Structures are given as structure tokens and as C-alpha cells.
Amino acid sequence: MLVTNTLRDVTRWRHATLFVYRTIFQIANTLAFCIGERQ
């Protein structure tokens, strides 16, 4: 039972990390696009 709870926490943490990385990546892409358009 402890193992399944740990796996569930790891999966949740992994999804949260992926979500954060994806958000940062999108923001970086938007900033790079704006800077490229400005020059």
C-alpha cells in the first residue's frame, strides 16, 4: 500500500513538473518571438 501511494505521488509530481516546464517553455517562446519581431 505504501508503494502504490509513493508511485501515485511520483506520478502527480511528474505531471506538475511537466506542466511547469511546458508553461516556462511557452513563455520563453513567446518572449523570443516578440524580441525577434521587434528587431
N, C-alpha and C positions, 0 to 999 in steps of 0.2 A: 504493500500500500504506500509505503514511503517512497518507493522508486517511482510509482506512477505519479505521485504528487510532484516529485522533483522533475520528472520529464515534462509534466504539464507546465510547471513554472519556467523551465528552459524554453519550451516552445513559445510561451507567451512573451518571454523576454526577447527571444529571437525575432518575433513578429514586430515587437515595439522597436527594436533596433533597426530592422529593415525599414520600418515606416519613417523613422528619424533620418536614416541615411538617404531615403528617397526624397524626403522633403528638402534636405540640405542640397541634394544634387539638383533638384528643380530650381531652387533659389539661385544656386551658382550658375546654372544655365541661363536663367533669366537675366542675371546681372551681366554675364558675359555678352549676351545678345544686345542688351541696352548699351553697353560700353562700345561694342563693335558698331552699332548703328550710329552712335554719337560721333565717332571719329570719321 
